[in-house]
Amino acid sequence: MLPAAFSRFMSVSSARLEDRGFETATVADVLKSKGKSADGSWLWCTTEDTVYDAVKSMTQHNVGALVVVKPGQDKSIAGIITERDYLRKIIVQGRSSKSTKVGDIMTEENKLITVKPSTKLLQAMQLMTEKRIRHIPVIDDGTGMLGMVSIGDVVSAVVDEHREELSRLNAYIQGGY
């Protein structure tokens, strides 16, 4: 049944992004700053679900991608399905989303681009820009999937940090530090 959520295996305990500074901010900071939407859960579907159900879940939760897991108890990551996969592999090819399985169109695990929670925000932004991807799973080597960040999350964090820096500079110039 879609959607379902996994619990985060480990909590991310990082300072707020604006307390750390843009150059030292990490993907873990972005996950933490997402608040309730990053409460340790992440949306997923299985390789056996229909594309229709996956897209329906994305629409209901206002997200552009779902992590795809292999059916079974261990829920190991099989890949990712995105709006782009749907457009290119279902709509453009004239396939039926109700009869096509997610496993047939997803980006498979061996091609999946991921980051670690310790990845610097600038590195994540550069990676997402170079690879032309909008969603990137955050995976910890020891515990597995922690969450997912989007390019919107990263841009928002950058804008917030620039706004904070501007406020600090204005306070400094005006002697209010």
C-alpha positions in Angstrom: 0.0 0.0 0.0 1.4 3.4 -0.9 2.6 5.5 0.7 4.6 4.1 3.5 7.5 5.6 5.4 10.7 4.1 6.9 12.0 5.3 10.2 15.4 6.9 10.1 17.9 4.5 11.6 19.9 7.3 13.3 19.1 10.8 14.2 20.9 13.7 12.6 22.2 16.0 15.3 23.7 19.0 13.5 23.5 22.7 14.2 21.1 24.9 12.3 22.4 25.8 8.9 22.7 29.5 9.7 24.7 28.7 12.8 27.3 26.7 10.9 28.0 29.0 7.9 27.4 28.2 4.2 30.9 26.7 3.6 30.6 24.2 6.4 26.9 23.4 6.0 26.2 19.7 5.2 23.4 17.7 3.7 22.6 16.6 7.3 21.9 20.2 8.2 19.4 20.5 5.3 17.7 17.3 6.4 17.4 18.6 9.9 16.2 22.0 8.7 13.3 20.4 6.8 11.7 19.9 10.1 8.6 17.7 10.2 9.0 16.6 6.6 12.4 15.2 7.6 11.3 13.6 10.9 13.1 10.4 10.0 10.7 9.2 7.4 11.0 8.9 3.7 8.5 8.0 1.0 9.0 4.8 -0.9 7.4 2.3 -3.3 8.5 -1.2 -4.4 9.7 -2.5 -7.7 6.4 -4.4 -8.0 4.1 -1.4 -7.6 2.5 0.1 -10.7 3.9 3.3 -12.0 0.4 4.7 -11.6 0.4 4.1 -7.9 3.9 5.6 -7.5 2.9 8.7 -9.4 -0.3 9.0 -7.4 1.8 8.8 -4.2 4.2 11.5 -5.5 1.2 13.7 -6.3 -0.5 13.1 -2.9 2.7 14.1 -1.1 3.7 16.8 -3.4 7.1 15.3 -4.1 9.0 14.7 -7.4 10.6 11.3 -6.6 10.3 8.2 -4.5 12.9 5.8 -3.4 12.3 2.3 -4.8 12.9 -0.7 -2.5 13.0 -4.4 -3.3 10.0 -6.3 -2.0 10.6 -8.2 1.2 11.5 -7.7 4.8 14.9 -6.0 4.4 13.6 -3.2 2.2 16.9 -2.7 0.5 17.2 0.1 -2.0 16.6 -0.8 -5.6 16.7 2.6 -7.2 14.6 5.8 -7.6 11.6 6.8 -9.6 11.2 10.4 -10.6 8.7 12.6 -12.6 11.3 12.6 -15.3 11.3 8.8 -15.5 7.5 8.9 -15.8 7.6 11.5 -18.6 10.4 9.8 -20.6 9.6 6.2 -20.1 5.8 6.2 -19.9 4.2 9.2 -21.6 6.7 9.7 -24.4 6.8 6.0 -25.2 3.0 5.6 -25.0 3.1 3.0 -22.3 0.4 2.4 -19.7 1.2 3.5 -16.1 -1.4 1.2 -14.8 0.2 -1.9 -16.2 3.9 -1.0 -16.0 5.8 -1.9 -12.9 8.1 0.7 -11.2 11.0 -1.7 -11.6 10.7 -1.5 -15.4 11.3 2.3 -15.5 13.2 3.3 -12.4 16.7 4.5 -12.3 18.5 1.4 -10.9 20.7 1.3 -7.8 23.9 0.8 -9.8 23.2 4.2 -11.6 21.8 5.9 -8.5 23.6 9.0 -7.4 23.6 9.5 -3.6 25.3 11.6 -1.0 26.3 11.1 2.6 25.0 13.2 5.5 28.5 14.7 5.9 28.6 15.9 2.2 29.1 19.6 2.1 26.1 21.5 0.7 28.2 23.1 -2.0 29.4 19.7 -3.1 25.8 18.4 -3.3 24.7 21.4 -5.3 27.6 21.0 -7.7 26.8 17.2 -8.1 23.1 17.8 -8.7 23.9 20.5 -11.2 26.6 18.5 -13.1 24.5 15.3 -13.2 21.2 17.3 -14.0 19.3 15.6 -11.1 16.7 17.2 -8.9 16.5 14.6 -6.1 19.3 12.9 -4.3 19.0 10.2 -1.6 21.1 10.7 1.6 22.6 7.4 2.6 24.8 6.6 5.6 27.2 3.7 5.1 26.5 2.2 8.4 22.7 2.6 8.7 21.3 3.1 5.2 18.8 5.6 3.9 18.3 8.7 6.0 16.2 10.8 3.7 16.2 12.7 0.4 17.0 16.3 -0.5 15.8 18.1 -3.6 17.5 20.9 -5.5 14.7 23.1 -4.0 15.9 22.2 -0.5 19.5 23.0 -1.4 18.6 26.3 -3.1 16.4 27.3 -0.2 19.2 26.6 2.3 21.6 28.7 0.2 19.2 31.6 0.0 18.5 31.4 3.8 22.2 31.4 4.5 22.9 34.4 2.2 20.0 36.2 3.9 21.6 35.5 7.3 25.0 36.6 6.1 23.5 39.8 4.7 21.9 40.5 8.1 25.1 39.9 9.9 27.0 42.2 7.6 24.4 45.0 7.9 24.5 44.6 11.7 28.3 44.9 11.6 28.3 47.9 9.3 25.7 49.6 11.5 27.6 48.8 14.7 24.8 46.5 16.0 27.0 43.5 16.4 
